[in-house]
Amino acid sequence: MQNVLTFSLSIFLMVFTQQISVAQPIHQMPTLGYSYDALEPYIDGQTMEIHFSKHHQAYLTNLNKALNGTKAEKLPLELLLLGAERRGAAIRNNGGGHYNHTLFWSILSPNPEKSPSGKLADDIHKTFTSVDSLKKLLNNGASTRFGSGWVWLYVTPEKKLAVCSTPNQDNPIMDAAKENRGIPILGIDVWEHAYYLKYQNKRGDYLGAIWNVIDWSKVGMLYENALKDPLLKDIEKDDWTALKEFHLVMAQTFHPMEEGKLEPIKTRSGEMLEKAQILAKSKVPTTFKSDAITKALTDLVDGSAKLDKLIKKKGKDDKIKESLTKLHDTFHVIQGLCSDDH
Ligand SMILES: [Fe+2]
């Protein structure tokens, strides 16, 4: 009997230990794909080693630490970045640091394709007239970035190519990027840790040299992927401030009502109507424009006006509940129509 118990306990401990050992954080270091000194003489081995194994590793460690045990722990990195400003400094800086460096390593190569081809080449010519003028724009953005940051070539929600620079570890996916939002396909790190050991204060020399190791075939692949990435639509929706503001009032009144509390909607029905009117008048993002959205926005204003009137006339609780539930359904027509399946 004792043997059976010992055996069962060993099996239990084995399974339990295995379960602990496989519980890895979802965000992991990428594989570099080339040796630290492979990009010499343009980027020296010591800089690469410190940059990858110390700086990038620290962003990742701190990101996982900030996420540990939170609701956001299982979110894909891109969706974390989408709301980086609202999620706070730890996620914004370390999530950005992890994303930006992962992209950076992936577009560097000891055997790079030295110029773009295919659709990327065509669209660069259409947007910037030539690859050289694009490089000039990027180098100019990088050399005028005060302090630390990045310069980006990115794809806008309208699927256009654009250039911007961001401070610290921000990037165009983030809400913090304001009017420069999109999916980055080429990024240059202009933190001193990226070049100081070899170039010291000469950021311009580093910017001149780095084009020798940027692999345009990789940038081209990232471009093709970005053009079909549902994240573009998420960014556009996240930028629709009036929708977010209405959503907030709806969430803060509808959910208490589900728990039997009508006080929030009774005190905020006027504000709800005002937010619905602002939403209906706001610029609907291009990719969401449709007759169904236009109708739902009109219904939302009508529904909010009826609910507000009912509350001002001290209508019955049952009627208020019914009216708010209907309005919530109308709102989810907009949310649903805007949503992607991923
Ligand atoms: Fe860096």
Residues whose N, C-alpha, C, O or C-beta is under 5 A from the ligand:
A	BS01	LIG	D189 W191 A194
